[in-house]
Amino acid sequence: MVPDDHQHPIFARMPSSVSFNKLRKRLLRQVRQAIEDFGMLSGQKRWLVGLSGGKDSYGLLAILMDLQWRGLLPVELVACNLDQGQPNFPKHVLPDYLASIGVKHRIEYRDTYSIVKEKVPAGGTYCALCSRLRRGNLYRIAREEGCDALVLGHHREDILETFFMNFFHGGRLATMPAKLLNDEGDLMLLRPLAYAAEDDLAKFAAAMEFPIIPCDLCGSQDGLERNAMKAMLADIERRMPGRKDTMLRALGHANPSHLLDPKLFDFKSLFAEPKA
């Protein structure tokens, strides 16, 4: 496919509607803002973009390729899919699609599915172990590809859901950061979709007609804690529109002196000045 002068080939079949153009511009703006706010380009030259075959990672890749095409993202991008040996995984879909749009990519096979099935007891949820195994392999691949960062497609809802899972079940205030240094200290983990809404990414993926690959391992499980958080947030947003954006802003405006963590604020040294 030969690109024209105005867009990356990934957008060759995009809709020409005003609504899609607004959606595309909004996602571009939000990703640029996240990159700026969290200094994602500091010293970065080559990014490994994790591509699962889901709507979020496809959207991430498209927006990053769009920014690169416009000269606004001065890094080299390498798309990577980790085939984890999940049942019925269509191995041809991603390499065929990536080749058709001229995106540099690597497809890696590691049978983590069997490990997860073996280690997780009956009735347990696979997501946590699956995620850890996938992340470890992606870090390894990033090093092998000479990349400075691993880039993932987590969005606004992922960040909020993680916050409330930690809040309700972990007893701590923490979530997925938009920028994280790995434990070894040699790679950055970046989440440029931190400000992007899941609904927008779903609409974007549908309009772009990405060849979506469903997750038969984790996505088929019911009763996950994350699903409960998703339902709670959806109900709050339905009753009070705009609350998700408000909650996301709150995560960026922490006030340690108005919380209860003496490790973040020295309450013991806080004294009132006596009046003369």
Secondary structure, DSSP 8 states (H G I E B T S, - for coil): ----SSS-GGGTT----HHHHHHHHHHHHHHHHHHHHTTTTTT--EEEEE--SSHHHHHHHHHHHHHHHTT---SEEEEEEEE---TT--TTHHHHHHHHTT--EEEEE--HHHHHHHHS-TT---HHHHHHHHHHHHHHHHHHTT-SEEE----HHHHHHHHHHIIIIISS-----SEEE-TTSS-EEE-TTTT--HHHHHHHHHHHT------SSSTT--S-HHHHHHHHHHHHHHHSTTHHHHHHHHHT---GGGSS-TTTS-GGG-------
